[in-house]
C-alpha cells in the first residue's frame, strides 16, 4: 500500500485541487485508489459525490484528524486531503503511514510561511527524517505570465525541498472540481496543454509508485555431479499476463453541423 498526503497549514493553498487530481491521475492508470478526507469541510468527499458514473472509480474514506487511523487494508493506493492548520498529533499520525507528502504552495508570503512551519514539523518525525517518507513541493495557482514559478522553485531549493511541478492558475480546475472531475478524466490528446503542467509531478509519482525490485536470490554452491544426474524438468506453462483495466473517459460534447456531420469537442471551460 502507498499513502500520499497533501499538507499545508495555510487554508486555500490548493490542497483539495491537488489531492483530487493526484487521486484522479492514479485512477486514470487503472489502479485501485482511495481518497481520504481529513478536512472538516469535506471538500474531497463532496467532489467524490459529484463524480460521474462513467469515470474511473475512486473509493472514499472519511475520518477526522483526531480519529485518524491506519488506512483500510486491501487498498492499493491512498491519497489524503488534510485541513488547514494541520499539526501536532494529527500530522504525526499521517506521517507515520505516509510514503510521500506533497506540500502545495503559492508565492504568497503567508502560504510560504505556513508551508515552512509544516516542513519544519514534518522533519522532526522519524519516517521523514530517515527518508522513508518523501517530501515534495508543488506550486499552485501560479500566474504563467510572470516569473513567480522561478521564485517559488528557488524558495523550495533553499529549504532543500524537491520542487515537483508548477500548476498555473486556470478556471478549468475549479470547473472540474464542481463536476467531480479532474484533468486526467479526459482524453490525453484533448488536454495536452494541461497535462504538460502536471508531467513533472506525475513523473515523480510514477517513480514513487513503481514496483519494488525483486528480492535478490541467495547463491549456494552447486554439486555439479548431482546436477548432471538430475532428470531434466519440464518447462513451466506460461502464465497469462494480467491486463490493466482500460480507463473510461467522460463523454465529450457532440454537435451536428449543417451537413449533418457529428463532431465532438471539449467543454468550453477546458479550451485554451
N, C-alpha and C positions, 0 to 999 in steps of 0.2 A: 504494500500500500504506500502511495506517496501522498503527502499532505502539503498543500501550498496555501499560505495565509497572506492576506493583504492587510497591511498595518500602517497607520499614521494617526497620531493623536489628534491632528487637526481635522475637524469636520469639513466636508466639502472639498476634500483633496482629490476626489475621483476614485475612492476605494470601491464603490459598488460598480461603477463602469468597468474598472479593471477586473474585479472578481468575476463578474458575469461574462466578460469577454474571454478570460482565461478558461472558465468552465465551457463556454461555447466552443473555443478552439479545441479543447481535448475531446469534446463530444463530436465535433465535426470529423475527427480522425477515426471515429467508430469505437472509441474507448468508453468504458463504463466510468461515469463521473458523478460525484455528489457535490452539490453546492450548499455549504453550511452557512447559516446567517446568525452571527453572534450579536448583531446590532439590534437594539430595541425598536428601531424604526422599521426593521424587517423589509428593507428595500429589495434585497435579493429574493426574498420569499415572494414579494409582490411580483417581481419580474418573472419568476417561475410560474406563477398563477396565470400570467398573461401569455405564456409561451404557446404558440400554435401546435396542434397535434401532429402536423407533418414536418416537424423539426426533430433533429437528433435528441434523444431522451437525456434529460439531466434530472437526477434524483434530488429531492430537497431534504434538508436536515436542519431543524430549528432547535436552538438552545440559547441560553443567555450566558454572559461572561462569568457569573458566579457559579453556574452549574455545568460548566464545560467539562466534558469527559472525553475519554479516548473515542475516536471516530468508530462508527459501527464496523463490525467485522464483515468481510466479504466484499468490501468496496475497493475497487482498484485505485481510484484517484479521488481525492477530496480537495475542494477549494473552499477556503474560509473567508468570509467578508466580516471584518471586525468594526466596532464602533469608534467614533471619535473619543478621545480621552482614554483610550485603552491602555492600561498599565497595571503594574502590581501583579497580584496572584493570577488574574485572568490572562495576562500576557505571558506569564511564566508557564501556565498550563498549555497554552497554544505552542510556545517554543519547545515544550517538552516532546511534542509529537510531530512538529513541522519538519519537513525536509528542506523547505525553502520559504522565505518571507520576502514578499515584494512590497516595496515602500513607494507609493505614488507621491509625487511632489510637483509643485509648480514653482515658479521663480519668486513667488511672494515670500517676503521675509518671515511671515507668520507660518507658512507651510514648511519652510526650511528649518525654522527653529523647532517646530513640533516634531519634524522628522528627525532632527539631530537628537532630541530628547529620547525618541523611540529607539534610535540606533544605539545610543549610549546604554540604555537599559538592556536592550537585547544582547549586547556584547558582554554583559555580566552573567548571562546564562551559559551553563556548561556546553550545551549542544551547539550554540552559536560560536562560542569561543574556540571550540575544538574543530570547527569547520563541518560538523555533521549536518548543520542547518545552514544553508547558503542564504546570503542577503543580496538583494538587487534593487536598484532604484529605477523607476520609470517616470519620465517627465510627462505630465498630463496637462491637457488643455493649453498647449504651447502655441503661441502665435507664430505661424510659419513664415511671416513676413519680417520677422526680427531675428536677432542672434541670441535670443533668450535661451534656446536649447544649449548653445555652447556655454553660456553662463552656468546653467544647471549641471551640465556634464562636468565642468571644472570644479564646481562645488562638491559633487559626488566623489570625484577623484581625490580631492583634498582630504576627504573623510575615509579614503581607501575603500570606497563602496562601489562595487561594479555598477556601471550605468548600462542598462539593458534595453533602452529604447526611448523614443520620443513620440508621443501621440499628440497630434495637432488639434487645436480647437475646431470642432465641426458640429453643426446641428444634427448631422446624421446619427451621432452617438446617442443623444437624448431621444431622438425619434425611435431609434432601435429599442432603447430601454422601455419606452412607452408601449411597445408592441411585443415585449418578451423576446426580442431578437438580439442577435449580435452580428457583426460584420461577417463572421465566419459561417453564418447560416445561408449566405448567398453564394452563387457560383463564383469561384475564384476569378475567372476571366472578366466578370462583371464589376468586381470591386477591387481590381488590382491596385489602384492608387491608394486605397486604404490599407490593403494588405502589406504594401511596401513599408508603411509606418510600423506595422506590427512585426515585421520579419525579424529584426534583431531580438525581440523578446521571445518570439516563437522558436527561434533557433536556440535560445538559452533554455527554454522549456524542453525542447527536444533532447538536448544534452542531459538535462536533469532527469527526464523520464525514461531515458534509454534503458534497455535491459542490462542487468549486471553481467559482466563477463563470466563465462563458465568457470567453475571451481577447478584449480589445477589438479591434474592427476598425479598420484604418487607413483614414482618409478620404482619397481622392485627388480632385483636380479632374476633373470630367467634361465632355467636349466635347459640348454639347447638340446640335450639328448631327449628330455621328456617332451619338449615341444615338437621334435621331429617325429616321435612315435604317436603323438595325438592325432586322432582321425580329423579330417577336415570338417569344419562346421558349415552348415547350410547358411546362406545369406539370409539375414532377417528381412521379412517382407517390408517394402517401402510404405511408410506411413503417409496417409494423405495430409497435405498441409492445411492448417486451419485458415480459413478465409476471413478477411476483415469485413465486417458489415459495411455496405455502401451507405454513406450518409445521405439523408433525404434533405433536399434544399426546399425552402418555401417557394411556392409558385410565383413567377413574375407576373407583372401586369400584361394582359393581352389586349390588343386593339386591332380593328379591321379598317383598312384604308378604303378609298373609293373603288378600287379594283377588286375588292373582296379578299385581298391577301391579308392573312393574320400575322401580326408581328408581336414579339414580346420585348419588354424593356423593364428596367428597374423602376422602383418607386421614385418619385420626384426627389425626395429628401436624400437619396444616395448618389445623385448625379453631381459631378464636379465640373 
